[in-house]
Amino acid sequence: MPTECYRDQIIRAVTGNKPAMVFHVVDGAALRRLSERLSEAERAATILQAKGYGASGLLLDEVAARVPNAAG
């Protein structure tokens, strides 16, 4: 999911049905960082699942813990 979608979902979760684009964000940088982190986590989960990691119901950190350590 693109970062902007997470941003809008966060705003709607806080403001209700008010359109995200008309809501004034006090700390836009913090909201952007949160949205980017969620987007990164979603991409990481997708990559791990494509590589055979990530049984249904596991949290992303639980999936990451199952990945073997890099050689070296």
C-alpha atoms as a printed R data frame, in Angstrom:
   type eleno elety resid chain resno       x       y      z
1  ATOM     1    CA   MET     A     1   0.000   0.000  0.000
2  ATOM     2    CA   PRO     A     2   1.427   3.401 -0.882
3  ATOM     3    CA   THR     A     3   2.549   5.713  1.909
4  ATOM     4    CA   GLU     A     4  -0.234   8.219  1.135
5  ATOM     5    CA   CYS     A     5  -2.874   5.545  1.743
6  ATOM     6    CA   TYR     A     6  -1.482   4.842  5.202
7  ATOM     7    CA   ARG     A     7  -1.417   8.576  5.919
8  ATOM     8    CA   ASP     A     8  -5.076   8.886  4.991
9  ATOM     9    CA   GLN     A     9  -6.032   5.798  7.009
10 ATOM    10    CA   ILE     A    10  -4.250   7.154 10.101
11 ATOM    11    CA   ILE     A    11  -6.030  10.493  9.808
12 ATOM    12    CA   ARG     A    12  -9.441   8.847  9.291
13 ATOM    13    CA   ALA     A    13  -8.816   6.565 12.264
14 ATOM    14    CA   VAL     A    14  -8.363   9.655 14.421
15 ATOM    15    CA   THR     A    15 -10.916  12.012 12.885
16 ATOM    16    CA   GLY     A    16 -13.675   9.625 11.850
17 ATOM    17    CA   ASN     A    17 -15.302  10.169  8.475
18 ATOM    18    CA   LYS     A    18 -13.731  13.578  7.928
19 ATOM    19    CA   PRO     A    19 -11.803  13.519  4.610
20 ATOM    20    CA   ALA     A    20  -8.091  13.150  5.266
21 ATOM    21    CA   MET     A    21  -7.145  15.862  2.784
22 ATOM    22    CA   VAL     A    22  -9.047  18.599  4.660
23 ATOM    23    CA   PHE     A    23  -7.688  17.728  8.095
24 ATOM    24    CA   HIS     A    24  -4.861  19.929  9.364
25 ATOM    25    CA   VAL     A    25  -1.874  17.818 10.436
26 ATOM    26    CA   VAL     A    26   0.202  19.444 13.175
27 ATOM    27    CA   ASP     A    27   3.328  17.302 12.661
28 ATOM    28    CA   GLY     A    28   3.373  16.299  9.017
29 ATOM    29    CA   ALA     A    29   6.916  14.935  9.226
30 ATOM    30    CA   ALA     A    30   6.012  12.521 12.018
31 ATOM    31    CA   LEU     A    31   2.903  11.362 10.157
32 ATOM    32    CA   ARG     A    32   4.976  10.844  6.997
33 ATOM    33    CA   ARG     A    33   7.576   8.791  8.924
34 ATOM    34    CA   LEU     A    34   4.841   6.600 10.441
35 ATOM    35    CA   SER     A    35   3.220   6.120  7.048
36 ATOM    36    CA   GLU     A    36   6.545   5.286  5.402
37 ATOM    37    CA   ARG     A    37   7.369   2.762  8.148
38 ATOM    38    CA   LEU     A    38   4.019   1.016  7.661
39 ATOM    39    CA   SER     A    39   4.551   0.914  3.910
40 ATOM    40    CA   GLU     A    40   8.067  -0.530  4.382
41 ATOM    41    CA   ALA     A    41   6.737  -3.160  6.780
42 ATOM    42    CA   GLU     A    42   4.090  -4.198  4.278
43 ATOM    43    CA   ARG     A    43   6.688  -4.547  1.512
44 ATOM    44    CA   ALA     A    44   8.984  -6.521  3.833
45 ATOM    45    CA   ALA     A    45   6.163  -8.880  4.766
46 ATOM    46    CA   THR     A    46   5.338  -9.429  1.096
47 ATOM    47    CA   ILE     A    47   8.976 -10.219  0.275
48 ATOM    48    CA   LEU     A    48   9.320 -12.613  3.222
49 ATOM    49    CA   GLN     A    49   6.099 -14.426  2.293
50 ATOM    50    CA   ALA     A    50   7.268 -14.763 -1.321
51 ATOM    51    CA   LYS     A    51  10.443 -16.422  0.004
52 ATOM    52    CA   GLY     A    52   8.444 -18.923  2.023
53 ATOM    53    CA   TYR     A    53   8.522 -17.186  5.377
54 ATOM    54    CA   GLY     A    54   5.477 -15.873  7.158
55 ATOM    55    CA   ALA     A    55   2.966 -18.483  8.144
56 ATOM    56    CA   SER     A    56  -0.521 -17.112  8.492
57 ATOM    57    CA   GLY     A    57  -1.135 -15.345 11.784
58 ATOM    58    CA   LEU     A    58   2.480 -14.500 12.581
59 ATOM    59    CA   LEU     A    59   3.527 -10.937 13.283
60 ATOM    60    CA   LEU     A    60   6.231  -9.435 11.086
61 ATOM    61    CA   ASP     A    61   8.823  -9.508 13.869
62 ATOM    62    CA   GLU     A    62   8.045 -13.200 14.473
63 ATOM    63    CA   VAL     A    63   8.561 -13.904 10.775
64 ATOM    64    CA   ALA     A    64  11.843 -11.953 10.751
65 ATOM    65    CA   ALA     A    65  13.066 -13.960 13.734
66 ATOM    66    CA   ARG     A    66  12.725 -17.144 11.663
67 ATOM    67    CA   VAL     A    67  14.987 -15.882  8.881
68 ATOM    68    CA   PRO     A    68  18.449 -17.456  9.182
69 ATOM    69    CA   ASN     A    69  21.427 -15.255 10.024
70 ATOM    70    CA   ALA     A    70  23.538 -14.135  7.096
71 ATOM    71    CA   ALA     A    71  26.744 -16.057  6.522
72 ATOM    72    CA   GLY     A    72  29.922 -14.246  7.262
